[in-house]
Amino acid sequence: MKLTLCGHEMKNPVIAASGTFGYGREYEDYYDPAVLGGISSKGLTLQPQKGNPGQRLHETPMGLMNSIGLQNPGVEWFIEHELADMLTIDTLTLVNLGGHSMEDYITGAQLLDKTEAPVIELNISCPNVDAGGMAFGIRCHSASAVVREVRQATKKTLLVKLSPNAENIVDMALACEEAGADAVSLVNTFQAMAIDVHAKKPVFHRVTAGLSGPAILPIALRMVHDVAKAVSIPVVGLGGIASGEDALAFIMAGATAVQVGTAAFTHPLRMPQIIDEMDAYCQQYGIRDWQEIRGIV
C-alpha cells in the first residue's frame, strides 16, 4: 500500500481532505489518524477569519453544499498552537494555505517555510480582493503568478489545489506546473446554488456555495484523467470518493494519491474502510505496486 509523493513516503494513498478533518486529532475517538496516508489541515489564511454568516451546510440528494467561508484562526496561531501536535501524528502532514491577496500568500508561505511542515497545499480557490473577488484559480495568468511568488517564498513541497471552476482545468494545471508546483490536487468544490422555496430566498447568505460529494465524482474523475495525461508532476485526485473502488478509479485515471472529505461526515470510519477495501483489491488481483494500475485508463 506504500507510495511516494514528491519524495515523501506514505503508508497508503488516502489523505484526509482539507476542511473535513480539522487538524487530525478531532477523529481520534473513532480511530487512530496515523492509519491514513496523510492529513491536510483545515484551510488557513494569514489573518484569522470568522467565516460566513447564516446557514453554512445544506445536504443535497447526492452531496453536500458548504459556505463555511474559510473560518480559521490564522497561520501564526496554527503554527504556535496546532502544528507541533499535528506533526506528532505518524502520517504525512499537509498544511492548506489560502489567501485574499498576493501578499497574504507570500507571507503565509514564508511563515510556514520556517516550520517542520513538509508540504504546503496551496488553495488558489480563494477570492482575490484585488481582482473584484474573482478566485485566483479561475484564470491561468493569476494562478501562475501566485504559484510563482509562493514558489520563491518557500522550499517546501508545493501542492497546488485546483478549482473545477477554472476556465480550463488542463491549462490551469500546466500553468501551475510551469510556475513551480511540485504537484497538483483536484478538484475543489463546484460552485452551486440552493433555494428555499418556502422562504422564497437562497439557502445561503452568499447565494452560491461549494458542492461536494458523490454527485461530482464523474466530473472530477474526468478532470483528473485529463490533467494527469497533460502534466509531468504528480496528481492527487479528489471529488466524491466514498469507497475503495472510487479511490481506485482515480488512481487508474492517473492520480498518485487521493483525498477523501465529505464521505467522512456521513460515516466517520469511512477512510479506514476505504484503505482496507483498496488493500483487499490489491491482494485479490496480485497488485504489488500502484504503478501497475496508475494511469492505465
C-alpha positions in Angstrom: 0.0 0.0 0.0 3.0 2.3 0.3 3.9 5.0 -2.2 6.0 8.1 -2.6 4.5 11.6 -3.2 7.1 14.2 -4.2 9.8 12.3 -2.2 7.5 11.8 0.9 6.8 8.2 1.8 3.1 7.5 2.5 1.6 4.4 4.1 -1.2 4.3 1.6 -2.8 6.7 -0.9 -5.6 8.1 1.3 -5.3 11.7 2.5 -8.0 13.4 4.7 -9.1 16.4 2.6 -8.7 19.9 3.9 -11.6 21.4 5.9 -13.1 18.0 6.7 -10.7 16.6 9.3 -9.7 19.5 11.4 -6.0 19.1 12.4 -6.2 15.3 12.8 -7.0 14.9 16.4 -10.7 15.5 16.0 -11.3 11.9 14.8 -9.3 10.2 17.5 -12.4 9.0 19.2 -13.2 6.9 16.1 -9.7 5.7 15.1 -6.0 6.4 15.1 -5.5 9.1 12.4 -2.0 7.6 11.8 -3.6 4.9 9.7 -4.1 7.5 7.0 -1.6 8.2 4.3 -1.8 11.9 5.0 -3.8 14.7 6.6 -4.5 18.1 5.0 -5.1 20.7 7.6 -8.1 23.0 7.8 -7.7 25.8 5.3 -5.6 28.7 6.8 -5.3 32.3 5.9 -2.8 34.8 7.1 -5.3 36.6 9.2 -8.0 34.9 11.3 -11.4 34.6 9.7 -14.8 34.3 11.3 -16.3 32.6 8.3 -19.6 33.3 6.5 -22.8 34.4 8.3 -26.1 32.4 8.1 -26.5 28.7 7.2 -23.3 27.0 6.2 -24.2 23.5 5.3 -27.0 22.1 3.1 -27.5 18.5 2.1 -28.4 17.5 -1.4 -29.7 14.1 -2.6 -26.2 13.2 -3.7 -23.8 15.5 -1.9 -23.2 18.4 0.4 -23.1 22.2 -0.1 -21.0 24.3 2.2 -20.4 28.0 2.7 -18.0 27.9 5.6 -16.1 30.9 4.4 -12.6 29.6 5.5 -13.3 30.1 9.2 -9.8 29.6 10.8 -7.5 31.0 13.5 -4.8 32.3 11.1 -1.4 30.9 10.1 0.5 32.2 13.1 -2.0 30.8 15.6 -1.9 27.5 13.8 1.9 27.4 13.9 2.0 28.3 17.6 -0.8 26.1 18.8 -1.6 23.2 16.4 1.3 22.4 14.1 3.6 20.6 16.6 0.8 18.3 17.7 -0.2 17.6 14.1 3.3 16.7 13.2 3.4 14.0 16.0 0.7 12.0 14.1 2.7 9.4 12.2 1.4 10.4 8.7 2.2 12.9 6.0 1.2 16.5 7.1 -0.1 18.9 4.5 -0.8 22.5 5.5 -3.6 24.0 3.4 -2.8 27.7 2.7 -5.3 30.3 1.3 -5.1 34.0 0.8 -7.0 37.0 -0.5 -4.1 38.9 -1.9 -0.6 38.1 -3.3 0.9 39.4 -0.1 -1.2 37.1 2.1 0.0 34.0 0.2 3.7 35.1 0.2 3.7 36.0 3.9 1.9 32.8 4.9 4.3 30.7 2.8 7.3 32.4 4.4 5.9 31.7 7.9 5.3 28.0 7.1 8.7 27.7 5.4 10.3 28.2 8.9 8.5 25.3 10.3 8.8 21.5 10.1 5.7 21.2 7.9 6.7 19.0 4.9 4.0 20.0 2.4 2.0 23.2 1.6 -1.2 22.6 -0.2 -1.9 26.0 -1.9 -5.6 26.7 -2.2 -6.0 29.1 -5.1 -9.8 29.0 -5.0 -9.8 32.0 -2.6 -11.4 35.2 -3.8 -8.8 37.8 -4.9 -9.8 41.1 -3.3 -7.6 42.9 -5.8 -9.5 41.5 -8.7 -13.0 42.2 -7.5 -13.5 38.9 -5.8 -12.6 36.5 -8.7 -10.7 33.5 -7.4 -7.0 33.2 -8.1 -7.7 29.8 -9.6 -10.1 30.8 -12.3 -7.7 32.3 -14.9 -4.2 30.8 -15.7 -2.3 34.1 -15.5 -3.4 34.9 -11.9 -2.9 31.3 -10.8 0.5 31.2 -12.4 1.5 34.5 -10.7 0.6 33.4 -7.2 2.2 30.0 -7.6 5.4 31.6 -8.9 5.6 34.0 -6.0 4.9 31.3 -3.4 7.5 29.0 -5.0 10.1 31.7 -4.4 8.9 32.2 -0.8 9.3 28.5 0.3 11.4 25.4 -0.3 8.6 23.2 1.0 6.9 20.7 -1.3 4.2 22.8 -3.1 0.9 21.0 -3.9 -1.5 23.4 -5.7 -5.2 22.7 -5.2 -7.1 23.5 -8.4 -10.7 24.7 -8.7 -13.0 22.9 -11.1 -14.5 26.3 -11.9 -11.3 27.3 -13.8 -11.7 28.4 -17.3 -9.7 25.4 -18.5 -8.5 22.9 -15.9 -5.8 21.4 -18.0 -4.3 24.7 -19.0 -4.5 25.7 -15.3 -2.6 22.6 -14.2 0.1 23.2 -16.9 0.4 26.9 -15.9 0.9 25.9 -12.2 3.5 23.2 -13.2 5.4 25.8 -15.2 5.3 28.2 -12.3 6.9 25.8 -10.0 4.2 23.5 -8.5 5.6 20.1 -7.3 2.2 18.5 -7.6 -1.5 19.5 -8.1 -4.6 18.3 -6.3 -8.1 18.4 -7.9 -10.9 19.1 -7.7 -12.1 21.6 -5.1 -15.8 22.1 -4.8 -18.1 23.1 -7.7 -19.9 26.4 -7.4 -23.6 25.6 -6.9 -26.9 27.1 -5.6 -29.8 26.1 -3.4 -33.2 27.9 -3.0 -35.6 27.6 -0.1 -38.9 27.7 -2.0 -40.9 28.2 1.2 -38.9 31.2 2.3 -38.5 32.3 -1.3 -34.8 33.1 -1.0 -31.4 31.4 -1.4 -30.4 28.9 1.3 -27.1 30.6 1.7 -26.4 34.2 2.7 -23.8 34.5 -0.2 -26.3 32.9 -2.6 -23.9 30.3 -4.0 -21.8 27.7 -2.2 -19.4 24.8 -2.9 -20.9 21.4 -3.9 -19.0 18.2 -2.9 -19.9 14.5 -2.5 -20.9 11.7 -4.8 -22.7 13.9 -7.3 -19.4 15.5 -8.5 -17.4 12.2 -8.8 -17.8 11.5 -12.5 -16.8 15.1 -13.4 -13.9 15.2 -11.0 -12.7 11.8 -12.4 -12.7 13.2 -15.9 -10.8 16.3 -14.9 -8.2 14.2 -13.0 -7.8 12.0 -16.1 -7.3 14.9 -18.4 -4.8 16.7 -16.1 -2.8 13.5 -15.4 -2.4 13.0 -19.1 -1.1 16.5 -19.6 1.3 17.2 -16.7 4.5 15.6 -15.7 4.1 16.2 -11.9 2.0 14.0 -9.5 -1.7 14.5 -9.3 -3.8 14.0 -6.2 -7.4 13.2 -7.0 -10.5 14.1 -5.0 -14.2 14.7 -5.5 -16.9 12.4 -4.2 -14.8 9.5 -3.2 -16.7 7.2 -0.8 -15.4 3.7 -1.4 -12.2 1.8 -2.2 -13.5 1.3 -5.8 -13.9 5.1 -6.1 -10.4 5.7 -5.0 -9.0 3.0 -7.3 -10.8 4.6 -10.2 -8.9 7.9 -9.6 -5.6 6.0 -9.4 -6.4 4.3 -12.7 -7.2 7.7 -14.1 -3.7 8.8 -13.3 -3.8 10.0 -9.6 -0.8 9.3 -7.4 -2.9 9.6 -4.3 -6.5 10.6 -3.3 -8.2 12.8 -0.8 -11.5 12.0 1.0 -13.7 14.6 2.6 -17.5 14.6 2.5 -17.7 10.8 3.0 -16.1 11.1 6.4 -19.1 13.3 7.6 -21.7 10.6 6.7 -19.6 7.8 8.1 -16.6 8.7 10.4 -14.9 5.4 9.8 -15.1 5.6 6.1 -11.5 6.4 5.3 -10.0 3.4 7.2 -12.6 1.3 5.4 -11.6 2.7 2.0 -7.9 1.8 2.8 -9.0 -1.7 3.7 -11.0 -2.1 0.5 -8.1 -0.9 -1.6 -5.8 -3.4 0.2 -8.2 -6.2 -0.4 -8.4 -5.3 -4.1 -4.6 -5.4 -4.4 -4.5 -8.8 -2.7 -7.3 -10.1 -4.9 -5.6 -9.1 -8.2 -2.0 -9.6 -7.0 -1.0 -5.9 -7.3 2.3 -5.2 -5.6 2.9 -1.6 -6.7 0.5 1.2 -7.5 2.4 1.9 -10.7 0.9 -1.3 -12.1 -2.5 0.3 -12.4 -1.8 4.1 -12.2 -3.0 5.9 -15.3 -3.9 2.7 -17.2 -7.1 4.2 -18.5 
